[in-house]
Structures are given as structure tokens and as C-alpha cells.
Amino acid sequence: MTLQARLDAFKADFVAGKPPYNAPPQVHAIMKRATEQLIASGQAQRALKVGDKAPVFTLDDPDGNPVSSADLLSKGPLVISFYRGVWCPYCNMELQALEATLAQYRELGANLVAISPQVKANSRKSVRQNALTFPILSDEKSRVAEAFGLRFKLPDYLIDLYKGFGNDLPAFNDDPAWVLPMPARFVIGQDGLIKYAEVNPDYTQRPDPTELLPTLRG
């Protein structure tokens, strides 16, 4: 089953109000409104694209070890996935799909990292929960996401909804700002240029990790 098929199946159950979420219809309407608002803002079209120079960054892994994009690029191309956090089921399914594709990336000489704004303790939870073997990096205050053009502020009505869910982003991310990155995938070449870019303001829509393989082969 493709990643998108898994995401669609989960979304269908969620919208249907099935356990364990049991979400009422008004919840879906609020989330749909927020997604449509972000799409209409045009921010995804302003994010970094193929041919742009990728920002250079150094971020900590869950154990506090610095991971440098420059160091990784000295060894081969770099695949980057930006995700929202361990609290997001769509993100967790994507991380699992990336793990399943990791061996193919490595056969092509590429490294993979995933970046979220969450604190290291939550990154460790991401690793445990999804049985990951690639680096999960903490993007403090979403600064790297901002450099890629991905960071956005949640509207007040969505913040209220998240609070009702117990999704306390300021606590999860150690950041008082209610901001998130749009989910995105990039392939960075050893020359530092972006070879593949996929940014989607609809967090329920994500490319299968195998879709990056032709770029890595190229």
C-alpha cells in the first residue's frame, strides 16, 4: 500500500468519527477551513523550489549531537523531510514510510534526515514510536523551516481546537508561538542546490518516498 493510500484510509476513519478519535463533524469543518486558508495564502508557492540554493544548517539530534547539512552533503545527496511532530498521525505514517525506503536511499549514496520543531524528548518519542534509524532533528523556533519558507502561524480558531485536543504546541516545541512547518520533502545535491521539492499546505497529502528515487538516480 502506498503512503497516500494509508493516509487516505486514516483520514476516512477520522472523518467518519471512528475510535479512538471520535471527532464530531465540526472538528473536521474547522480543520478543513484552516487547510483551505493556508492553500489560499499562496505560501507553498513562495517556499524554496528546485534550483534554489538550500540553506545550510546544524541541528541537534535527540541525544543533543549536532548534525550538519554540510557534513552530510560532503558524503552524498541529502533527503530532508519536514514534519509537524510526534502528535501528528499523518507525520508518523510518513516517517514509517521513509524508514521503509531508507535502504534504497542509502544504496544511491544519499542520507536522510527529518526535521520538526519539537523538543528533543519528543524527537526521541518519534524514534521509539516509529522504529526509526535515521536522524530526527529539532528545529528550535522553526528557524530552518522559516529559511525554507515553510513556517506558518496557526489561526486563532485552529489554536483553540488544538488546545481542546491537548495539542499544546508551545509545550511540545518549547516555543510560545503557535507555528508549524508545512510538510515538505527536499532532495539537496552535493552542490547545495535543491533537486526535488514538494511542499503541500494540505498535511493529509504527501508523496510516496519512492517518488524521490528518480531524482537521486539522476
Number of C-alpha atoms within 10 A of each C-alpha: 5 12 21 17 12 15 19 15 11 17 15 12 15 18 16 15 16 13 9 8 12 12 16 13 12 9 14 15 12 14 15 13 14 19 17 13 13 20 15 11 12 11 17 22 13 12 20 20 20 15 14 15 16 21 16 13 15 16 18 19 22 20 12 11 11 14 17 13 21 15 12 17 19 13 12 18 27 25 25 18 21 26 25 22 25 21 17 12 15 24 23 19 17 22 25 17 18 23 19 13 16 20 13 16 22 13 11 14 14 23 23 21 19 21 26 28 29 28 22 22 14 20 25 17 15 21 20 11 12 16 12 17 12 16 17 27 27 27 24 18 21 22 15 23 25 15 15 20 19 25 22 17 12 16 13 11 12 16 17 13 14 15 11 10 11 10 15 16 22 14 11 19 25 14 16 12 13 16 21 24 26 23 26 25 21 23 26 29 22 17 13 20 17 22 24 19 19 18 25 21 25 16 18 16 16 20 16 15 22 16 10 20 14 9 13 22 11 7
